Amino acid sequence: MNNILPPVKEALVAMIKGFADGHDQISKADAESFQNELIPLFTQIGDFPRKMNDLHVIIRNKPVFAPLEEYLFDLLMLNFIGSDSTKLDPDYLESEEWMKIEDDTADRGSELLNILLYITEAAQEERAIDLADFLEEFLLTDDELYQDEYFIYEEVIRQAALADSSINEIVKAGKQVKADELQELFIPMMTFFNAVGNEESKYKALQEEAYNRQVNLAILSALQAYQSSF
């Protein structure tokens, strides 16, 4: 049974292609082979801990793709919540079993999941994708009850004007980011929200930047493909 959500599949394929485009030692065949191993993992219905372990085994056998593991975990989690769980008990996501899984995986994944969830919500509510909307309406960073989110995204909030700046300026700022949660995400995230240029021009601009090129292209590609799938 096909269990992978179309936007997740598009993001997965785009992430791998973007990573390969930015990596000098990964061929098109390598990327396709890796993708072909991952698709069945997402497609088959199964318990999440087993899927998580299978993802780790695949990465362990292809260590060149190790920088993608936590971002692939985000996609796996998103797909499980949106697809697998709907085929289990109606209250599965409120069960003790799932609560334990959430506790056990609290330190896994990345802030990419938040951005993907925001894109989903914006598409469902027919809202335009916008950095201020993401920070203030989705993450509620200006609400004193959500100060953890504020501190994670403080550098993004402080440099929100980059959403109207050049990709070169975004990369310069991204090299100085201190927050662990955003060190790799800052550049592709801000490029995604950037209002200057279209998807192709943004991708080309990052492709010309040497700094962390493969991860930047992988995340930007995933975000663009995910959004385009709605």
N, C-alpha and C positions, 0 to 999 in steps of 0.2 A: 504494500500500500504506500502511495506517495504521501509522505508526511511532512515534507519541507514546504514552508510558506514561500510563495513566489518572491516576495521582496527579500527574504533571507537568502534564498538561493542566488538571486542576482547580486546581493552584497557579497556573498561568499566567493562567487566566481570572480567578481571585480577585485576583491581584496587580494586574491592570489595572483591575478594578472598584474595588478599594480605593483605588488611586491617584486614580482619577476622583472617587470619593466625597469625597476630601479636597482636591480641587483646584477652585477656583472657576471656572476657565475651560475645563474639559474636560466636554463634554456626553456623554450616554450614547451618542449616535451616533459621536462621536469615539473613544470607548473601543472600541466594537464594530468600527469601521473598523480601528483599530490591531490589535486581536485577530485580525481576519480576515486581516491581512497576516502575522502571526506564526505562526498555526497551520500553514500549509503549510510554513514553514521547519522546524518541528519534525517534521512528518509525513513529509516526503520523506527518503529515505535519501541521504546524501551525505557527502563528505569534510568533516571538521570545520573546517578553515580557510575553506572556501567558505561554510559555514553562519555562521561567525563574521563574515565580511565582509558577508554578506547582512543579518545582524542590525544591523551598524553602518550600512548603507545605509538600512534601514528607520527607524532612530532618527534618522539625519541628515535624513531627509525629514519626520519628525514630532518636531522638537526639544523639544516640550513634555514628551515622555516620556523625555528624556535621563537624568533621575535614576534611571531603572530599568535602564539598560543593563547595569551589572555584575551586577545581580540576575537579569536575564534571561539573561545569560551563564552564571550558575550553573545555571539550569534547563536551558539548552541543553547544557551539559557533562554534567549528571546524566542527561539523556535519551540523550545519545550513548553514554555508558558503559553504561547499562542497556538500551538498545534497538538503536541503530545498530551498535554493536560486535559484538553477537551475530549479526549477519547478515554480518559480514566474516570474515576468517581467525580461527580459534579462538584463536590466540595474538596477535591484533592489538594488544591493550593492553600487550603486552610487546615489541612490535616497535620497531625503530629509528625508524620513521616516527612512531609515537605518542610515543615518548620525546622526539623533537624537538618535537612539538606541545606536550607538557607543558612543556618548557624555554621555548618561545616564548611560552607563555601563563601563565608563573609569576606574573606581576604582574597578571593579570586575575581578575575575579570577586571574591567576598567570602567572609566567614565564614558566610554563609547556607548555602553548600554543605555545610559541616560539620554544621550543624543538621539539614538535610534528610537527610543520610546517617545521622545519629543516629536520626532518626524512623523511617527505613527499617529500621535494625537492631533498634530496639526493637519495631517491629511484627512483624518476622520471628521474634523471640525471645519475643514476647508479654510484654514488660516494660512497666511503666508509665512514661510520660514524666515525667522528674524532673530538675531542674537539677543536683543533686548527682551523679546517675547520669551525666548528660551530661559534666560536668566531670571526674569522677574515673574513671569506667569507660570512657567513650568517648574523651575527649581525653587522659586519663592525666595531668592537670595536676599531680598530686602525685608523679609519677615523675620523678626527676632526669634521666632520659633525654629528657624531653619539656619542657624548660624554655622553649623557644620558645612553646609553647602556653600555658604558665603566664603568661609575660609579656604575651601578647596578652589573656588573660582575667583578668588580675590584678584589675582593677576589678570584674569580675563576681564573682570569688571573694570579694573583700573585702566585697561588698554582697549576698551570697547571701540574706540575710534578707529582701530585697525580694520574694522568691518568695512570702512570706506577708504582704506589706504591701499597701497600696492602689496603684491605678494612678497616682494623683496623686503619691505618693511616688516611684514609679518614674520618672515624667517629671521630677521635680525632680532626682533623681540623674543621670538621663540627660543633662541639660543641662550637667553638669560633667565628663562623660567625656572623657579626654584621648587615649586610644589611637585612632589613626587607623582601625584595622580595625573598631572597635566604635562609633564616634561616631554613626553612623546606626542601627546594629543594636541597640544596647543597650536602647532603650525597647521596640521590638516584641518582641525576644527575651525580655526579662524579663517582659513582659506575657504572652507565650505560656506561659512556664513558671510564671507566677503561679497560686497555688492558690485565689485568691479570685475567685469568680464564674465564670460559664460563658462560652462563646465569644461569645455575643451581648452580654453585659454588658461584657466586656472591649473589644469592638469599639466599643460606644457610648461607653465611657469615653475611649478614645483619640480618637474623633470629636469629643469636646467639648474636647479639648486643641488649642490653636493651634500649638504648637511642632512644626514639621516634620510636620504632620498627614498630608500625602499619602503620604510615604514610610513613616511609621509604620503607616498603615492598609494600604498595599500589602504590606509584609513580614508583618505580623500575619495578614492575610487569606491570604496564600500558605501560611504555616505551618499555619494552622488547616485550610485546605482539603486540604493535602497529608496531614496526619495523619488527617483524616476519611475519606480515600480508601482506607485500608487496612482 
